[in-house]
Amino acid sequence: MVSMALGSDRESRHVHVLIVGSGFSGLGMAIRLAQQGVRDYLVLERGNDVGGTWRDNTYPGAACDVPSQLYSYSFALNPDWSRSFSKQPEIQRYIQGVADRYGVRDKHIFDCEMTEARWDSDTAHWQVHTSKGTFTADILISAVGALCEPNLPDIKGINTFQGKVFHSARWDHEADLTGKRVAVIGTGASAIQIVPSIAPKVARLDLYQRTAPWLLPRNDRPYTSAERFVFEHVPGVQRLYRAGIYAAREAQVIGLAKFPPAMLVLETIARAKLRSQVRDSRLREKVTPNFRIGCKRMLVSNDYYPALGRDNVDVVTDGIAEIRAGSIVTTDGAEREVDAIVVATGFHVTDSPAYETITGRDGRTLAEVFEAEGQQGYKGSAIAGYPNLFFLLGPNVGLGHTSIVYMIESQIAYIADAVATIDRRGLRTVEVRKDVQDSFNRTLQGKLVRSVWNTGGCASWYLDKYGNNTTLWPDFTFRFRKLLEKFDVPAYETTTRSRDIEAGAESKVVAG
Ligand SMILES: Cc1cc2nc3c(=O)[nH]c(=O)nc-3n(C[C@H](O)[C@H](O)[C@H](O)COP(=O)(O)OP(=O)(O)OC[C@H]3O[C@@H](n4cnc5c(N)ncnc54)[C@H](O)[C@@H]3O)c2cc1C
């Protein structure tokens, strides 16, 4: 590790490019920079390994909900996936394997948390404070993840609970739930994987549901050894298979973003699944969603509804009024005794704590800017007021239908080209022009107006507190890729590292 190589626990050094975070985004970025010959870069990662989401989410049943063939890097296809929807250990092993194969681990500093990043206009550097000392960088790349910071519900009395309480993304493997009375709070993507995994072994499971999700069939199956052989040895087959999955998923954009009534096709499939898997009419009524499919994230599962039908599982739809030392009290006055509570209430998405730590050119944090102006960026990759700072999975890059790795790779190409452009042209600073960013967002929000996320009748984490959809990309993903093909210098204000700098001045130009 670099920290060991430097021989000190508290670092202070300058690098050309500093990446923060090493999930799919940061790791992919590091590999790309290495491939284009950038040597002076580092990756800071607060965890003890690469993997991000897949290092942290170790709850029972954790698995991807986009087929692994697509939910993997295009430059590192894996013919060995054991099944179509891989489980967390296999995905984490894949990411670790990619880090090893591309030899970028020695560029990482693990257990190193960025606590503050501040733009210094005088030096044109980012000053980055971390748990292992201070770094300065010409270019900062934030890859801190969008679903990374557990969102803990503010429920009265939760701190007084005497049993185990933990978030799905911080699963307590010391807590043996066998034979225990367990409450699961939340019915999102993680909860629907947890519930069927633990229901058979707990004494009782109370599932606290605020909103019933739409569920689609999960076409999950193991790959045969013949299929894996073909993937590995017959050129092009795996890529073709992957392209087929991509195209099928991309078709959903028509209903999601362009013509929501088309979502009725998927809604019909989901209703049929609900009818066939939930025979008890009272339970079915409880778990029937009251909004158009796609408005909230569509979930895929074959074993969630059957788990809800078990004798030891109860779906509680009354809100939680209070948590006591050994029980949960709902708004109807009912009190249910419980030994452990699993909080599966998702993540801080539009209010990520990371935004409070990044301070731009005018001394405001990203959190302050977003609070005042709403969460906006340019191509999800840059934000006006934050020179030489790039984002992976910034505003409006999220998806409701396919692999986010496709978007991440599109951004990696764009940011890598930005770094190359900065180096080739001797640029000192690049900062997206506010008018360009505003115009980009007007178009984007215009497209979202008719989308199912804005019109489908639900409240979701896709929307910020102003009701704006600041998380999702409202079009086909290949259009995003096309848009980010090249770093578009004219969209940015630039300053150059001219010879004048030596004399203490700098020239400011808008490069064309
Ligand atoms: C349970 C779960 C299942 C999912 N399944 C799918 C799926 O099937 N398909 C799909 O497309 N997407 C899925 N996602 C979304 C998933 O987050 C992305 O697919 C992808 O993993 C994001 O990668 P990332 O590198 O951008 O972020 P992350 O994987 O979140 O990585 C961010 C990294 O940054 C580090 N970090 C954060 N803050 C700091 C700091 N201040 N200092 C230093 N390091 C920091 C974190 O420790 C982490 O390692 C899922 C998410 C979850 C939670």
The ligand as an ORCA input file, in Angstrom:
! r2SCAN-3c Opt
* xyz 0 1
  C     -27.432     -3.531     -2.015
  C     -27.218     -2.823     -3.320
  C     -27.420     -3.489     -4.521
  C     -27.227     -2.852     -5.729
  N     -27.455     -3.545     -6.885
  C     -27.274     -2.915     -8.069
  C     -27.528     -3.600     -9.291
  O     -27.913     -4.746     -9.324
  N     -27.351     -2.917    -10.447
  C     -26.948     -1.624    -10.468
  O     -26.791     -1.039    -11.551
  N     -26.687     -0.956     -9.307
  C     -26.846     -1.566     -8.127
  N     -26.601     -0.889     -6.961
  C     -26.083      0.484     -6.998
  C     -24.566      0.460     -6.718
  O     -24.309      1.352     -5.710
  C     -23.797      0.771     -7.972
  O     -24.106     -0.208     -8.924
  C     -22.270      0.781     -7.854
  O     -21.812     -0.220     -7.017
  C     -21.783      2.142     -7.443
  O     -20.387      2.148     -7.475
  P     -19.605      3.434     -6.975
  O     -18.168      3.115     -7.062
  O     -20.070      4.635     -7.696
  O     -20.071      3.640     -5.478
  P     -19.838      2.710     -4.231
  O     -19.820      1.293     -4.603
  O     -20.803      3.159     -3.197
  O     -18.355      3.084     -3.766
  C     -18.057      4.322     -3.189
  C     -16.787      4.167     -2.386
  O     -16.394      5.436     -1.892
  C     -15.923      5.280     -0.568
  N     -16.079      6.558      0.110
  C     -17.236      7.223      0.330
  N     -16.981      8.364      0.990
  C     -15.637      8.412      1.178
  C     -14.769      9.345      1.809
  N     -15.247     10.473      2.355
  N     -13.450      9.080      1.844
  C     -12.949      7.940      1.267
  N     -13.734      7.017      0.670
  C     -15.055      7.254      0.618
  C     -16.803      4.198      0.014
  O     -16.212      3.567      1.114
  C     -16.956      3.263     -1.176
  O     -15.975      2.272     -1.191
  C     -26.809     -1.507     -5.739
  C     -26.622     -0.824     -4.539
  C     -26.830     -1.465     -3.340
  C     -26.618     -0.701     -2.066
*
